[in-house]
Amino acid sequence: MLYWVERKIDGGSCKMAEAGKTTLEQEEERFVSTNTAIINEIISLCILMLMIIFPLIYDDAYANIMDVKYVSYYIPVIMMLGLLLIAAVIMAIMDKKKYEGRYTKKVLSGLLPKNWKKTFLVSDAAVLVFCLAVGISTFHSEYFFESFWGNEGRYSGMFLMTLYVAAYLVISRFWKLREWYLEVFLVTGLIMCIFGITDYFRMDILHFRGPYTDPSESDIFTSTIGNINSFTAYVGMVMGFSGAMFITEEKGRRMIWHYICLVISFFAIIMGCSDNAYLSMGALFGLLPFVVFKNRECVKRYFIMLASFFTVLFCIDRINQIYGDAVIGLDSLFNVIAGLGILPFVVIFFWVLAVLFWKYDEACTRKGIHTGNRFLYAWGIFAALVLLAVGAVLWDANLGGHEERYGAARNYLVFSRHWGTNRGYIWGASLKLFSEFSWMGKLFGYGPDTFGILTMNEIPFEMIHVTGQFYDSAHNEYIQYLVTIGIVGLCSYLVFLGSVFWYMWRNWKKNPYIIGTFAAVLCYAFQAAININLPIVAPMMWLLLSIGIGACRRENGSSSGCVAR
């Protein structure tokens, strides 16, 4: 009886304390929650527009596809930033009138040097240095207008880079993750993949080609993206996201959904017929295990994913044999793999391996056996052996003088000026041009997205003589950054990416969607070593990266003074 009375008294005290809040305090709580909700909704609108419209929008087929994607990115972002600025001014005025500006002061206090450690992550600091380097490079360049807009290149000038950074800072700090938005990314990505698959069969569902288009020219463009290199770069992010989610998902229906997305993305990325797909898949198959192999269930699904990939490759090989006249066909490393004649045995091997590991996992579960980090260490040893083997093959093919041993694969193993569709030449020429820069040029580059201006000014005749074409890009995002925004710009970007990967790796178990964004950005970062930074694909990478870091920040309770929760 006494216990019941005490509880009644305690309960009454709590209610009295709640009721004891002043009207002003209640108004303050409503003020903060309302402001947070408004900010979140503004950002949500922008993200949803980008997830739905950006991947699928087009205008005049492939004639202006880059212009359309560029506009479809910067309009929602500028709209978001403008609305947020207006909302912030209104909120600051209301805060000043009603609450003496204490909430505004709290937010701004995060910018004081003494609070930087609490306010900024390493990735935040690195991206601000990156933005500063882009700005200095632009103002130092002899081509200010072209550096600012990127209009002589691929629109990746200071204007677009600044929008990337601004959107990252806003989304990663103030947006509360809505998981279904990332499922929208998958849905629109699948639609894009399906268009690409139908283009492989030359069905031309979107009527982009017309009856008089030369297939040799039209086959390098596909889906709603354009060039096959850009298509496979985007599909690589879809593949990475769905693959990581399939491996780690605990809910059955979501696991099946992500597996379907993964298989479709496998078909699309192989049928895209672009060599940068190998690097995306290498990142997914080679590096993701270092993140997830502490869990036996993840190892089991990894083998299923690997078996599914080779099954898809086998299916495409059979399609090519049966419908050879109706499809584009494979002329890349996939064709070399399929041509070995052992693909059916590889498929059987990996499915048997997946089943055996499934049985092993069930036995360990029944007996209560914990494997710990055993599979992680085993994968580390296997990866080291693979790297040693690849290194030995590259040495033998390039320095050992035995390139004839490797047949059709020597086109990928032997490095020369013509390696990778003349990438060997343009990479070497880029580094040579960079070595001739002044010290200021080495630090901050020639100017954002002015690579084409540089090559036209310095090596026009040599470039045409060696390759037969003009290069306005280094076809390597990192060399491109080195030449155009210098050592400071490249190093800050690499620190930014590295800290993003580290932070997402540390936090992915707290929210399953973090590992999806991690794998998507990882796949993009690897393929960027042989690809171009375009406003067709890069904006989605920055968006996924921002969402992933934002999820990490909120899972850790990190605050900038006003973080959506």
C-alpha positions, 0 to 999 in steps of 0.5 A, a space after each residue: 500500500 505504501 509502495 502504491 502511495 509512493 508511486 502515486 506521489 512520484 507520478 503526481 510530482 512528475 506531472 506537476 513538474 511537467 505542468 510547472 513549465 512556463 508558457 515561455 518554455 513551452 513556446 521555446 520548445 515549439 519554436 525549436 521543433 518547428 524550425 527543425 521540421 521546416 529545415 528538414 522539409 526544405 532539404 527533403 524536397 531537394 533530395 527527393 527531386 534529385 533522387 527522382 528527376 536527376 537520373 531519368 531526365 532528358 531533353 533532346 536525346 543524347 545531344 544535350 544530356 550533360 547540359 540537362 543533368 547539370 541544370 537538373 542538379 543545380 536548380 534544386 540545390 540553389 532552390 534549397 540553399 535559397 529557401 534555407 537562407 530565407 528561413 534562417 533569416 526569419 527564424 533569427 528575427 523571431 528568435 531575436 524578438 522572442 528569446 533574445 537571440 539565444 538560439 541563434 547564438 547557440 548555433 553560431 557558437 559552433 563556429 568559434 575556434 574553441 568549438 571546432 572539435 565538437 562542430 566539425 568532423 575531419 571530413 568537414 574540415 577537408 572539404 572546406 580546404 578543398 573548396 578553398 583550393 578550388 576558389 584560389 585556383 579559380 582566381 589564380 587562373 588565367 581563365 577565370 570565367 572558364 574556371 568558374 563555370 567550367 564551360 570549356 570542359 564538363 561544367 565542373 568549375 568552381 560554381 558546381 564544386 561550391 554547390 557540391 560542398 554547400 549541399 554536403 555541409 547542409 545535408 550532412 548536418 541538418 537532414 534527418 535520414 528518411 530511409 525510403 528516399 534511398 529506396 527511391 534511389 534504387 527504384 530510379 536506378 533500376 529504371 535506368 538499368 532496364 533502359 540500358 539493358 534494352 539498349 544492349 538488345 538495340 530495342 531503342 525504347 526511348 527512340 534516341 537513335 532513329 533509323 539512320 543512326 550508325 550503330 558504331 556511334 550509337 552503341 557507346 550511348 545508352 539509357 538516360 545517362 549517355 556515354 557508356 562510361 558514365 552509365 556504368 559509373 552510375 550503375 556501379 553505385 546502384 550495384 554497390 548500394 544494393 550489394 551491401 544492403 543485400 549482404 547486411 539486411 536483416 529483414 527478409 523482404 528487404 533482403 529479397 528486394 535488394 537481391 533483385 536490385 543487385 542482379 539487375 544491376 549486374 546485368 546492366 553493368 556488364 551490358 554497359 560494355 565499359 572497362 571502368 565497371 571492373 574497378 567498381 566490381 573490384 571495390 565491391 567484391 574485394 574491399 567490402 569483405 573487410 567491412 562485413 566479414 566479422 559476421 558469418 551471415 554476411 560471409 554466406 550472402 557474399 558467396 551468394 552474391 559472387 555466385 549470382 554475378 558469374 551466373 549473370 555473366 554466363 546468362 549474358 554469354 548465352 544470350 550473345 551466342 543465341 542472339 548475336 545479331 540482335 545485341 551489341 555484344 561484349 568486347 571487353 574483359 568480360 568477353 575474355 572471361 567468357 571466352 575461357 570456356 570455364 564459365 559454367 564450371 565457375 558458376 557451379 563452383 561458387 554455387 556449391 561453395 555458397 551451399 556448403 558455407 550455408 550448411 557450415 553456418 547452420 552447424 556452427 549456429 547449432 553448436 554455438 560456435 563463434 568464429 570471431 574474426 577468422 574469416 576477416 583474417 582469411 580474406 586479408 591473407 587471400 587478398 594479399 596473395 591475389 595482389 602479389 599474383 597480380 603484381 607478378 603478372 604485371 611485372 612479367 608482362 611489362 618488364 619480363 618481356 612475356 606479354 605473348 603469354 597472356 593472349 587477349 588479356 595483354 591489352 589490359 596487362 601491358 601498359 603503353 601509350 595506347 593502353 586504355 584507349 590512349 589513357 596511357 598517353 594522356 596520363 603521361 602527358 598530364 603529369 609532364 605538363 604538371 611538372 612544368 607548372 610554377 610552384 603556385 600552379 603546382 599547389 593550386 593547378 591551372 584552374 578548375 575544369 580547364 584541362 582542355 584549354 591547357 592541352 590545346 595551348 600546350 600539346 595540340 599537335 602531339 595529342 592529335 598525332 599520337 591519339 588522333 583525337 583531342 582530350 579535354 579531360 585526363 580520363 582519371 579524376 585524380 590526375 584531373 584534380 592534380 592538374 586543374 586544382 593542384 596538390 592542395 586540391 587533390 590532397 584535401 579531396 583524398 583526405 575528405 574521401 578517406 575520412 568519409 570512408 573511415 567514419 562510415 566504416 566505424 558507424 555502419 552497424 548503427 544504421 544499415 543504410 550507412 553501409 549502402 552509401 559506403 559501398 556506393 561511394 566506394 565503387 564510384 571512387 575506384 572507377 574514377 581512376 579511369 573515368 571522367 568527373 561529370 555532372 551526369 554522375 558525380 552529383 549523385 555520389 556527393 548526395 549519397 556521401 552527404 546522406 551517409 555522413 549525416 546518418 553517422 553524425 546523428 547516430 553519434 549524437 554529433 551536433 552543430 547546434 541545430 541538427 535534425 533528429 
